[in-house]
Amino acid sequence: MQEITSIFALLLAIYLCLSAFLYLYQRKLLYFPMATDKSFTAPEVRIDNDGTTLCGWILNPGKPRALIYFGGNSELITHRRDYFESVFADYSVYLVNYRGYGDSAGKPSEKGLFSDALAIYDHVRKDYDHISAYGRSLGSGVAVHLAANRPLDKLILLTPYDSVAAVAQKIYPFFPVRYLIKDRFDSAARAADIDIPVLIASAEHDREIRLEHTLALRDKFTRAKVVYRQIAGAAHNDIIEYPQYRALVESFIAEH
């Protein structure tokens, strides 16, 4: 009996240590800051958000509408310049690095990214009356928060989720991640506040964001006009390269 008790105590200690590791290092598991591509050239934008300087670029400057893009957790946001300049030819596209990414100051957190999204919007609003948002993967949570707190024309969500807490709980099912996580990005809780046209796209072979999380979010948009499509054959990281996805986005922005 004493041996069994000792084994149980050891297993419990290991479990608690692993739980503590997940809690203490969770932001290192969630955010993967990318350095700036020094070869990229475009008109630059710098936005001060209460002492934190955010750095980025504007593609297609001077267009009648603006699009603010929020990328994935390890995405080099300048990587798909041709896509943004062609698909959104009538939009000035704002590519602004998250805090802690590229040349933007600070460290990433849900509170910080949400605050920065509002600051970026307020900066863009000085020059544009018509603004849309586009969020990919992690950035979908930032875009949903913006749409729930500022007036937008349209919202595009690529491989989005209901909440980071729900996604993480499925990845680590044996740990109480749902209760330990600090940055929850609970898009499902904000979706009902949004009443604009929303495009949601998922990838058939997505291994990062399971389909159930995307559909759970989709079903929470009770007031918005939602267009949902799954792109056959696509995976989480290559969906934007599929002609079907590009055609879907072009159709959505043309219709709305």
Residue frames as qw, qx, qy, qz and C-alpha x, y, z in Angstrom:
[[0.000, 0.885, 0.466, 0.000, 0.00, 0.00, 0.00],
 [0.311, -0.789, 0.098, 0.521, 2.83, 2.39, 0.87],
 [0.408, -0.119, 0.597, 0.680, 4.47, 1.71, -2.49],
 [0.195, 0.627, 0.662, 0.360, 1.21, 2.48, -4.31],
 [0.165, -0.924, -0.261, 0.228, 0.84, 5.69, -2.32],
 [0.403, -0.566, 0.321, 0.644, 4.39, 6.71, -3.23],
 [0.344, 0.196, 0.675, 0.623, 3.77, 6.07, -6.93],
 [0.050, 0.812, 0.562, 0.148, 0.54, 8.06, -6.80],
 [0.282, -0.860, -0.052, 0.422, 2.31, 10.94, -5.06],
 [0.415, -0.299, 0.495, 0.702, 5.05, 10.90, -7.69],
 [0.244, 0.452, 0.693, 0.507, 2.55, 10.92, -10.56],
 [0.092, -0.901, -0.417, 0.072, 0.62, 13.72, -8.89],
 [0.363, -0.705, 0.151, 0.591, 3.82, 15.75, -8.49],
 [0.362, -0.006, 0.618, 0.698, 4.67, 15.24, -12.17],
 [0.110, 0.685, 0.659, 0.290, 1.14, 16.25, -13.18],
 [0.203, -0.911, -0.235, 0.271, 1.27, 19.40, -11.05],
 [0.403, -0.492, 0.347, 0.689, 4.70, 20.32, -12.45],
 [0.285, 0.252, 0.680, 0.627, 3.46, 19.93, -16.02],
 [0.022, -0.836, -0.540, -0.088, 0.37, 22.01, -15.21],
 [0.316, -0.813, -0.011, 0.490, 2.60, 24.68, -13.71],
 [0.405, -0.177, 0.522, 0.729, 4.77, 24.63, -16.83],
 [0.178, 0.554, 0.670, 0.461, 1.74, 25.14, -19.07],
 [0.166, -0.907, -0.369, 0.117, 0.57, 28.02, -16.89],
 [0.389, -0.719, 0.147, 0.557, 3.93, 29.79, -16.59],
 [0.263, -0.290, 0.597, 0.700, 5.01, 29.38, -20.23],
 [0.478, 0.566, 0.665, -0.092, 1.62, 29.56, -21.94],
 [0.296, 0.882, -0.011, -0.365, 2.39, 32.76, -23.83],
 [0.107, -0.562, 0.720, 0.393, 5.54, 31.21, -25.27],
 [0.369, 0.155, 0.907, 0.129, 3.34, 28.38, -26.53],
 [0.354, 0.743, 0.529, -0.206, 0.78, 30.79, -28.01],
 [0.261, 0.941, -0.080, -0.198, 2.85, 33.58, -29.56],
 [0.795, -0.032, 0.313, 0.518, 5.75, 33.12, -31.99],
 [0.095, 0.900, -0.029, -0.425, 7.01, 36.63, -32.83],
 [0.777, 0.391, 0.278, 0.409, 8.49, 37.01, -36.30],
 [0.358, -0.469, 0.140, 0.795, 11.31, 39.37, -37.21],
 [0.408, 0.776, 0.058, -0.477, 10.82, 42.04, -39.87],
 [0.771, 0.333, 0.369, 0.397, 11.68, 41.20, -43.46],
 [0.269, -0.648, 0.113, 0.703, 14.30, 43.89, -44.07],
 [0.239, 0.016, 0.645, 0.726, 13.91, 43.54, -47.84],
 [0.092, 0.688, 0.713, 0.095, 10.25, 44.55, -47.74],
 [0.129, -0.119, 0.009, 0.984, 9.54, 48.08, -48.92],
 [0.093, -0.672, -0.642, -0.358, 6.22, 49.94, -48.76],
 [0.139, -0.643, 0.092, -0.748, 4.96, 53.17, -47.19],
 [0.393, -0.081, -0.786, 0.471, 5.46, 52.76, -43.46],
 [0.447, -0.679, -0.205, -0.545, 3.04, 53.47, -40.64],
 [0.350, 0.046, -0.704, 0.616, 3.85, 53.99, -36.97],
 [0.491, -0.623, -0.341, -0.505, 1.09, 54.10, -34.39],
 [0.096, 0.275, -0.676, 0.677, 1.54, 55.02, -30.75],
 [0.639, -0.479, -0.503, -0.331, -0.77, 53.18, -28.36],
 [0.609, -0.776, 0.025, -0.164, -0.28, 54.65, -24.91],
 [0.316, -0.773, 0.545, 0.075, 3.50, 54.51, -25.17],
 [0.686, -0.060, 0.694, 0.212, 3.77, 51.30, -27.20],
 [0.281, 0.595, -0.377, -0.652, 4.88, 51.93, -30.79],
 [0.773, 0.252, 0.583, -0.023, 3.38, 49.67, -33.45],
 [0.000, 0.556, -0.527, -0.643, 5.14, 49.45, -36.81],
 [0.645, 0.334, 0.686, 0.031, 3.80, 48.36, -40.17],
 [0.152, -0.121, 0.547, 0.815, 3.11, 49.24, -43.77],
 [0.535, 0.528, 0.317, -0.579, 0.33, 50.39, -46.08],
 [0.347, 0.070, 0.778, 0.519, -0.27, 48.61, -49.38],
 [0.109, 0.584, 0.628, 0.502, -2.25, 50.37, -52.10],
 [0.162, -0.429, -0.383, 0.802, -2.20, 53.73, -50.31],
 [0.159, 0.241, -0.130, -0.948, -4.82, 56.33, -51.18],
 [0.178, -0.266, -0.861, -0.396, -7.65, 53.93, -52.08],
 [0.404, -0.452, -0.159, -0.779, -11.27, 54.75, -51.16],
 [0.844, -0.453, -0.108, -0.265, -11.53, 52.00, -48.51],
 [0.001, -0.631, 0.727, -0.271, -9.22, 50.51, -45.90],
 [0.920, -0.146, -0.348, -0.106, -8.58, 46.94, -44.76],
 [0.266, -0.695, 0.602, -0.291, -6.81, 46.09, -41.49],
 [0.832, 0.141, -0.532, -0.070, -5.14, 42.67, -41.46],
 [0.530, -0.597, 0.525, -0.296, -4.46, 40.60, -38.34],
 [0.584, 0.408, -0.688, -0.139, -2.21, 37.63, -39.04],
 [0.903, -0.220, -0.369, -0.027, -1.49, 34.25, -37.50],
 [0.646, -0.751, 0.103, 0.089, 0.66, 33.61, -34.45],
 [0.614, -0.399, 0.438, 0.521, 3.83, 32.91, -36.45],
 [0.586, 0.655, 0.416, 0.235, 3.00, 34.65, -39.70],
 [0.327, -0.242, 0.197, 0.892, 5.25, 37.04, -41.54],
 [0.340, 0.695, 0.490, -0.403, 2.50, 39.48, -42.48],
 [0.208, 0.717, -0.322, -0.583, 4.43, 40.88, -45.46],
 [0.425, -0.153, 0.852, 0.266, 4.72, 37.43, -47.06],
 [0.370, 0.486, 0.768, 0.196, 1.61, 37.70, -49.25],
 [0.003, -0.481, 0.041, 0.876, 1.98, 41.17, -50.67],
 [0.116, 0.027, -0.688, -0.716, 0.84, 40.16, -54.17],
 [0.149, -0.463, -0.873, -0.027, -2.34, 38.61, -52.76],
 [0.095, -0.676, -0.460, 0.568, -3.36, 41.73, -50.86],
 [0.011, -0.438, 0.241, 0.866, -2.43, 44.17, -53.61],
 [0.162, -0.028, -0.750, -0.640, -4.42, 42.27, -56.24],
 [0.215, -0.480, -0.850, -0.022, -7.43, 40.88, -54.36],
 [0.189, -0.798, -0.422, 0.387, -7.90, 44.12, -52.42],
 [0.453, 0.267, 0.268, 0.807, -6.94, 46.45, -55.25],
 [0.125, -0.719, -0.285, -0.621, -9.59, 48.99, -54.18],
 [0.652, -0.741, -0.164, 0.010, -8.44, 48.96, -50.55],
 [0.154, 0.718, -0.549, 0.400, -5.53, 50.50, -48.71],
 [0.888, -0.236, -0.395, 0.020, -4.31, 47.47, -46.76],
 [0.227, -0.790, 0.437, -0.365, -2.78, 48.05, -43.32],
 [0.877, -0.007, -0.440, 0.193, -0.25, 45.42, -42.28],
 [0.188, -0.763, 0.384, -0.484, 0.74, 46.29, -38.72],
 [0.540, 0.131, -0.791, 0.255, 2.82, 43.92, -36.61],
 [0.671, -0.646, -0.354, -0.081, 1.48, 42.83, -33.25],
 [0.263, -0.852, 0.391, -0.227, 3.30, 44.21, -30.24],
 [0.651, -0.447, 0.610, 0.058, 6.49, 42.20, -29.82],
 [0.782, 0.333, 0.467, 0.242, 6.46, 41.17, -33.49],
 [0.521, 0.670, 0.150, 0.507, 8.72, 42.71, -36.12],
 [0.319, 0.287, -0.242, 0.870, 9.75, 46.21, -35.05],
 [0.465, -0.670, -0.235, -0.529, 6.67, 46.78, -32.88],
 [0.013, 0.436, -0.661, 0.611, 7.50, 47.38, -29.21],
 [0.666, -0.274, 0.308, -0.622, 6.14, 45.53, -26.20],
 [0.095, -0.123, 0.988, -0.021, 5.22, 41.91, -25.51],
 [0.449, -0.182, -0.590, -0.646, 2.16, 40.13, -26.94],
 [0.114, 0.186, 0.839, -0.498, -0.89, 39.44, -24.78],
 [0.071, 0.606, 0.760, 0.224, -4.61, 39.33, -25.37],
 [0.127, -0.852, -0.320, 0.394, -5.15, 42.64, -23.58],
 [0.242, -0.545, 0.329, 0.732, -2.33, 44.26, -25.54],
 [0.189, 0.114, 0.763, 0.607, -3.41, 42.96, -28.94],
 [0.028, 0.730, 0.682, 0.040, -7.02, 44.00, -28.33],
 [0.161, -0.826, -0.117, 0.527, -5.94, 47.48, -27.27],
 [0.258, -0.348, 0.523, 0.734, -3.64, 47.76, -30.30],
 [0.211, 0.410, 0.792, 0.399, -6.43, 46.75, -32.67],
 [0.009, -0.876, -0.462, 0.139, -8.58, 49.62, -31.44],
 [0.250, -0.725, 0.177, 0.616, -5.63, 52.02, -31.68],
 [0.299, -0.046, 0.693, 0.655, -4.92, 50.93, -35.27],
 [0.133, 0.653, 0.714, 0.215, -8.57, 51.39, -36.18],
 [0.115, -0.897, -0.259, 0.339, -8.73, 54.85, -34.61],
 [0.293, -0.503, 0.410, 0.702, -5.60, 55.82, -36.55],
 [0.229, 0.189, 0.771, 0.563, -7.02, 54.55, -39.85],
 [0.066, 0.746, 0.657, -0.084, -10.38, 56.19, -39.15],
 [0.128, -0.688, 0.009, 0.715, -8.79, 59.61, -39.48],
 [0.046, 0.392, -0.566, -0.723, -8.42, 59.02, -43.23],
 [0.236, -0.080, -0.863, -0.440, -11.11, 56.46, -44.08],
 [0.590, -0.105, 0.198, -0.776, -14.86, 56.26, -43.58],
 [0.939, 0.081, -0.142, -0.302, -15.08, 52.68, -44.85],
 [0.040, -0.572, 0.802, -0.167, -12.96, 50.14, -42.96],
 [0.939, -0.061, -0.238, -0.240, -13.02, 46.33, -43.00],
 [0.377, -0.624, 0.672, -0.129, -11.04, 43.80, -40.97],
 [0.846, 0.274, -0.443, -0.117, -9.43, 40.50, -41.94],
 [0.459, -0.613, 0.596, -0.242, -8.23, 38.03, -39.32],
 [0.754, 0.276, -0.587, -0.104, -6.36, 34.81, -39.87],
 [0.699, -0.086, -0.649, 0.289, -6.10, 32.04, -37.24],
 [0.393, -0.383, -0.479, 0.685, -4.95, 33.78, -34.03],
 [0.036, -0.048, 0.092, 0.994, -5.75, 37.11, -35.69],
 [0.302, -0.457, -0.671, -0.499, -9.37, 36.11, -36.13],
 [0.441, -0.599, -0.583, 0.326, -9.86, 36.65, -32.40],
 [0.243, -0.338, -0.056, 0.907, -8.38, 40.13, -32.67],
 [0.100, -0.151, -0.507, -0.843, -10.55, 40.97, -35.68],
 [0.371, -0.559, -0.719, -0.184, -13.71, 39.76, -33.92],
 [0.371, -0.554, -0.413, 0.620, -12.89, 41.91, -30.90],
 [0.104, -0.165, 0.189, 0.962, -12.44, 44.92, -33.18],
 [0.218, -0.311, -0.657, -0.651, -15.71, 44.24, -34.99],
 [0.410, -0.602, -0.680, 0.085, -17.55, 44.04, -31.67],
 [0.375, -0.635, -0.269, 0.619, -16.15, 47.39, -30.52],
 [0.017, -0.473, 0.241, 0.847, -15.85, 49.55, -33.64],
 [0.691, 0.558, 0.248, -0.386, -18.04, 50.02, -36.74],
 [0.290, -0.304, 0.753, 0.507, -16.77, 48.01, -39.70],
 [0.579, 0.338, -0.313, -0.673, -18.07, 47.42, -43.22],
 [0.906, 0.134, -0.360, -0.176, -17.08, 43.76, -43.47],
 [0.500, -0.593, 0.619, -0.126, -15.28, 41.06, -41.52],
 [0.798, 0.353, -0.474, -0.118, -13.24, 38.25, -43.08],
 [0.602, -0.544, 0.551, -0.194, -12.19, 35.34, -40.85],
 [0.689, 0.421, -0.580, -0.106, -9.78, 32.70, -42.16],
 [0.671, -0.038, -0.708, 0.217, -9.53, 29.46, -40.14],
 [0.254, -0.543, 0.308, -0.738, -11.06, 31.06, -37.03],
 [0.381, -0.122, -0.872, 0.282, -11.95, 29.46, -33.68],
 [0.431, -0.743, -0.449, -0.246, -14.55, 29.85, -30.97],
 [0.367, -0.894, 0.229, -0.119, -11.95, 30.54, -28.28],
 [0.377, 0.582, -0.691, 0.207, -8.27, 29.84, -27.69],
 [0.444, -0.339, 0.681, -0.473, -9.25, 28.29, -24.37],
 [0.887, 0.170, 0.258, -0.344, -11.46, 25.72, -26.13],
 [0.727, 0.577, -0.373, 0.006, -8.79, 24.96, -28.74],
 [0.098, 0.587, -0.723, 0.352, -6.08, 24.55, -26.10],
 [0.665, -0.227, 0.546, -0.457, -8.27, 22.29, -23.97],
 [0.936, 0.301, 0.036, -0.181, -8.58, 19.88, -26.90],
 [0.542, 0.636, -0.511, 0.203, -4.82, 19.94, -27.45],
 [0.145, 0.303, -0.785, 0.520, -4.09, 19.26, -23.77],
 [0.629, -0.387, -0.444, -0.507, -7.15, 17.24, -22.69],
 [0.731, -0.305, -0.558, 0.247, -5.63, 15.90, -19.47],
 [0.339, -0.113, -0.320, 0.877, -4.87, 19.33, -18.03],
 [0.027, 0.777, 0.564, -0.277, -7.28, 22.03, -16.77],
 [0.373, 0.102, 0.271, 0.881, -6.17, 24.40, -19.54],
 [0.091, -0.702, -0.516, -0.482, -9.58, 26.03, -19.76],
 [0.476, -0.845, -0.240, 0.043, -9.06, 27.38, -16.23],
 [0.665, -0.413, 0.106, 0.613, -5.34, 28.09, -16.45],
 [0.488, 0.395, 0.358, 0.691, -5.23, 30.08, -19.68],
 [0.155, -0.521, -0.197, 0.816, -4.76, 33.84, -19.45],
 [0.199, 0.352, -0.350, -0.845, -5.33, 34.90, -23.07],
 [0.519, 0.262, 0.778, -0.239, -8.69, 33.36, -23.92],
 [0.132, 0.192, -0.533, -0.813, -9.56, 35.17, -27.18],
 [0.300, 0.351, 0.849, -0.257, -13.21, 34.25, -26.68],
 [0.123, 0.041, -0.467, -0.875, -14.63, 35.16, -30.08],
 [0.240, -0.407, -0.852, -0.224, -17.77, 33.11, -29.50],
 [0.209, -0.600, -0.570, 0.520, -18.75, 35.41, -26.64],
 [0.024, -0.495, 0.058, 0.867, -18.49, 38.49, -28.89],
 [0.145, 0.133, 0.773, 0.604, -20.01, 37.18, -32.11],
 [0.018, 0.685, 0.728, 0.004, -23.61, 38.06, -31.24],
 [0.117, -0.757, -0.143, 0.626, -22.62, 41.75, -30.97],
 [0.147, -0.317, 0.552, 0.757, -21.67, 41.84, -34.67],
 [0.545, 0.567, 0.536, -0.307, -24.25, 42.62, -37.35],
 [0.266, 0.708, -0.396, -0.521, -22.19, 43.19, -40.49],
 [0.898, 0.349, -0.227, -0.143, -21.43, 40.81, -43.39],
 [0.476, -0.607, 0.637, -0.001, -18.99, 38.12, -42.23],
 [0.786, 0.400, -0.448, -0.143, -17.01, 35.67, -44.37],
 [0.623, -0.508, 0.584, -0.114, -15.75, 32.53, -42.60],
 [0.757, 0.445, -0.456, -0.144, -13.49, 30.03, -44.35],
 [0.721, -0.471, 0.506, -0.053, -12.08, 26.77, -43.03],
 [0.305, 0.536, -0.746, -0.249, -9.56, 24.31, -44.48],
 [0.905, -0.043, -0.297, -0.302, -10.56, 20.69, -45.07],
 [0.859, 0.009, -0.401, 0.319, -7.28, 19.35, -43.68],
 [0.094, -0.771, 0.298, -0.555, -6.70, 21.88, -40.90],
 [0.738, -0.140, -0.594, 0.286, -4.71, 20.26, -38.09],
 [0.220, 0.122, -0.406, 0.879, -4.36, 23.40, -35.97],
 [0.408, 0.064, 0.276, -0.868, -7.95, 24.65, -35.78],
 [0.180, 0.211, 0.959, 0.053, -10.42, 21.77, -35.80],
 [0.145, -0.366, -0.575, -0.717, -13.58, 22.22, -37.82],
 [0.384, -0.627, -0.673, 0.076, -15.73, 21.98, -34.70],
 [0.321, -0.496, -0.231, 0.773, -14.18, 25.19, -33.33],
 [0.014, -0.024, 0.375, 0.927, -14.86, 27.10, -36.55],
 [0.300, -0.436, -0.709, -0.467, -18.44, 25.88, -36.76],
 [0.382, -0.587, -0.593, 0.397, -19.02, 26.68, -33.08],
 [0.156, -0.361, -0.021, 0.919, -17.99, 30.26, -33.80],
 [0.099, -0.163, -0.600, -0.777, -20.07, 30.44, -36.98],
 [0.328, -0.540, -0.757, -0.166, -23.19, 29.46, -35.08],
 [0.313, -0.553, -0.435, 0.638, -22.70, 32.29, -32.58],
 [0.033, -0.089, 0.239, 0.966, -23.11, 34.97, -35.28],
 [0.167, 0.530, 0.814, -0.167, -26.84, 35.33, -34.72],
 [0.184, 0.832, 0.235, -0.467, -27.17, 38.88, -36.13],
 [0.064, -0.578, 0.529, 0.618, -24.57, 38.96, -38.88],
 [0.829, 0.477, -0.042, -0.288, -25.02, 37.92, -42.50],
 [0.495, -0.522, 0.673, 0.172, -22.58, 35.02, -42.58],
 [0.784, 0.488, -0.327, -0.198, -21.06, 33.36, -45.62],
 [0.590, -0.508, 0.628, -0.002, -19.28, 30.11, -44.73],
 [0.829, 0.450, -0.301, -0.137, -17.22, 27.85, -46.99],
 [0.734, -0.451, 0.470, 0.190, -14.78, 25.01, -46.46],
 [0.400, 0.723, -0.478, -0.298, -11.93, 24.89, -48.97],
 [0.994, 0.023, 0.101, -0.047, -11.47, 21.32, -50.19],
 [0.853, 0.308, -0.140, 0.397, -7.94, 19.95, -50.06],
 [0.133, 0.775, -0.267, 0.556, -6.54, 22.94, -48.17],
 [0.668, -0.290, -0.518, 0.450, -4.57, 22.84, -44.91],
 [0.318, -0.840, -0.283, 0.337, -4.17, 25.48, -42.22],
 [0.365, -0.607, 0.231, 0.667, -1.05, 27.07, -43.67],
 [0.232, -0.068, 0.636, 0.733, -1.72, 26.87, -47.42],
 [0.270, 0.641, 0.706, -0.133, -5.43, 27.69, -47.72],
 [0.115, 0.816, 0.026, -0.565, -4.73, 31.23, -48.90],
 [0.113, -0.397, 0.693, 0.591, -2.90, 29.80, -51.93],
 [0.344, 0.326, 0.873, 0.109, -5.99, 27.99, -53.24],
 [0.044, -0.155, -0.426, -0.890, -7.76, 29.66, -56.20],
 [0.343, -0.572, -0.709, -0.229, -11.11, 28.65, -54.66],
 [0.393, -0.611, -0.422, 0.542, -10.34, 30.67, -51.56],
 [0.184, -0.200, 0.169, 0.947, -9.21, 33.69, -53.54],
 [0.171, -0.332, -0.626, -0.685, -12.38, 33.54, -55.64],
 [0.389, -0.624, -0.670, 0.102, -14.47, 33.28, -52.47],
 [0.319, -0.519, -0.220, 0.762, -12.90, 36.42, -51.00],
 [0.059, -0.035, 0.383, 0.921, -13.23, 38.34, -54.27],
 [0.253, -0.472, -0.718, -0.444, -16.89, 37.37, -54.53],
 [0.395, -0.626, -0.575, 0.349, -17.56, 38.36, -50.94],
 [0.232, -0.456, -0.071, 0.856, -16.02, 41.83, -51.18],
 [0.034, -0.110, -0.539, -0.834, -17.69, 42.45, -54.54],
 [0.301, -0.538, -0.744, -0.258, -21.13, 41.48, -53.25],
 [0.425, -0.758, -0.420, 0.260, -20.88, 43.49, -50.04]]
